[in-house]
Amino acid sequence: MKFIITTLFMANSFAFSFAQPKTIPNEKPSKKEFVFVLHGLAGGALTISPLANRIEDAGFDVQIIDYKTLGTTPEEIMIEVSKKLEDTMPNSNTTVNFVGYSLGSIVIRAYLDSNKVSNLGRVVLIAPPNKGSPVADFFKDTWIIDLFGETIKFLGTDSTSFPNSIGDPYYPVGIIAGVGASSLNNFFLPGLDDGIVPLESTKLNNTTDMIAFDESHIWMKFKKKVANQTIEFLKNGKFKRDSE
């Protein structure tokens, strides 16, 4: 189990060597659509920058929302993220979209569950633990809690967990899941999964479209094909299949 956590931190640290976030003025007048991008657990602006930069290169104005994920609670996360979203929210003439990776997907869902964005466009959730993760269940009573704090306790599969306390989406939402995990983890994650989140746990009612790649959870945010499909949904409201 320590291997999963060690790999997560190595992947996030590795991103510092090649990714630099682009600075976007908060109130930049533009006819472009706007996209908020949120990273996952133990991540940061640098780790999500490759994805954010590709979205920006596709013609969107992009704002990364960096927030504390370790040693905190879902309530504290939502207070911090809500303020940052409100401080950088474009005017009502601009369409606002959201892209979240892993925990960032859950934070976006929670925000939109409690706040109505009048100019809301589309939402893309990448590797989202929408029904929680058995990995969180496994680690919740271990030394990992000392490292991750309270956050991981609330990402489990029970009915009172953070992900399971959020209502179904009322907005156009596309889900990109991973199914590239090794079969060696089948003893605690049976079936298709990305190494952290089972495929079934990514699913939601009222999903507009869904697609899965043979990729692992940790590396999905860096993959060009994941970024391309994210852009496809943001522009057209559906993912592109090989036959199209």
C-alpha positions, 0 to 999 in steps of 0.5 A: 500500500505504501507503494501507491502513496509513494508513487503519488508523491513522486508523480506530483514532484516530477511535475515540478521539473517540466510544468509551469502554470500560466498566469491568467488575469482575473477579469480579462475581457474576452469572448473566450469561454472560461475554465476553472481547473482543480487538482487532486489530493496531494497535488498543486498548481504545478501538477495540474498545469500540463492539463490546464495549459493544453486547455488554454492552448485550445482557446479557453481562458483558464484559471487553476484553483490551487487549494490545500488538500493535506491536513484539512477537512472537506468543510475547510476545503470548500470554504477555501475553494468557494472563496477563490472561485468567487474572487475569480469568477468572470462576469455573467457574459462569459460561459464558465466551465469546470474541469476537475481531477480526482478530489478536484472533481468532488470539490467541483460537484460539491460547489455546484451542488450548493451554488448556482452559476448562472452562466455555467457551461460544461463540467469534466470530471477526470478519474473522479471517486464519485462513489468514494474509493475502497483505498480510502476505506483501507487506509482510514485507520492506518498511519496514512491518516497522519500523512494525509490528515482528515481528508482521506477519512471522508473519501470512502465508500460509506453513505456519509462520505464526502463524495456520497453526500453530494447530489446528482448533477443538473449540468452537462457533465462528462466523465473520463475514467481510467482502467489501467491498473495492474491485476495485482491489486485485485485483492482490495480493488476487484474488477476494472479500476485505475489503481485507486478508483474503481470504474463503477465508483466513477459513475454518476446519474445524469451523466452526459457522456463517459469514456475510459482509457487504459491509464492509471489514476496518477498519470491521467492528468498528464496524458495528452489524449485525456486533455484532448477528450476534455477539450472535446467535451468542453467544446461539443458536449460529448467525447470523440470516439474513434469511429467519429 
